[in-house]
Structure formats: C-alpha cells, structure tokens
C-alpha cells in the first residue's frame, strides 16, 4: 500500500505522523520530532495536524476503499 493512511499500529496520538512516515519511507520518530520542532516556529502547525487527523483515512477505511 503506497497511499496515505493512519495505521492501526504505531500510533501515538492520532497516527498522522506514523502515516506520513510510512508514506514517505521515514522513521516515525523522525517525523514526530520534526512535527514537535516545527511547533517552535510561528504558524498553524497544530491546526494542520488536526486537519490531517480528520482528513486522512484510518487503515481500515483505506483498505476497504482500495480492495475493490
């Protein structure tokens, strides 16, 4: 599976960082660290995380949608 989804395993809060890490072939901890460090900079990082949490499907919904 090459799409963007929030995995069932490896989640910390919403699974957004774990999903991004799997999608782009990175370590989940590296993505989490980048997300945490980006919160030091001014901008809407927290809001973007919340929007991704709502918009990115969970792994179950992603598999159901792509298994036709």
C-alpha positions in Angstrom: 0.0 0.0 0.0 1.5 3.2 -1.1 -1.2 5.7 -0.2 -1.5 7.9 2.8 -3.4 6.5 5.7 -3.3 6.4 9.5 -2.0 2.9 10.6 -3.6 0.9 13.4 -0.2 0.0 14.9 2.5 2.5 15.9 0.1 5.4 16.7 1.0 7.9 19.4 -2.0 10.3 19.3 -3.8 10.2 16.0 -1.5 8.3 13.8 -0.8 11.2 11.4 3.0 11.2 11.9 3.1 7.4 11.6 1.1 7.6 8.4 3.3 10.3 6.9 6.4 8.3 7.9 5.1 5.1 6.2 4.1 7.1 3.1 7.5 8.7 2.6 9.7 5.9 3.9 10.9 7.6 7.0 11.1 6.7 10.7 8.0 7.6 12.7 10.1 9.1 15.4 11.9 11.4 12.9 8.6 12.7 11.7 7.3 13.1 15.2 10.5 15.0 16.1 10.1 17.3 13.1 6.5 17.9 14.0 7.4 18.8 17.5 10.3 21.1 16.5 8.1 22.8 13.9 5.8 23.9 16.8 8.5 26.2 17.9 8.2 28.2 14.6 5.3 30.5 14.1 2.5 29.1 12.0 -0.6 26.9 12.1 1.2 23.5 12.6 -1.2 22.3 15.3 -4.2 23.2 13.2 -2.7 21.3 10.2 -2.2 18.3 12.4 -5.8 18.3 13.4 -7.0 18.8 9.8 -4.8 15.8 8.7 -6.2 13.7 11.6 -9.7 14.3 10.3 -9.0 14.1 6.6 -6.6 11.1 6.4 -8.5 7.8 6.5 -7.6 5.1 9.0 -6.0 2.0 7.8 -9.3 0.0 7.9 -11.2 2.6 5.8 -8.2 2.8 3.4 -8.1 -0.9 2.8 -11.8 -1.2 2.4 -11.8 1.6 -0.2 -8.8 0.1 -2.2 -9.8 -3.5 -2.1 -12.5 -3.4 -4.8 
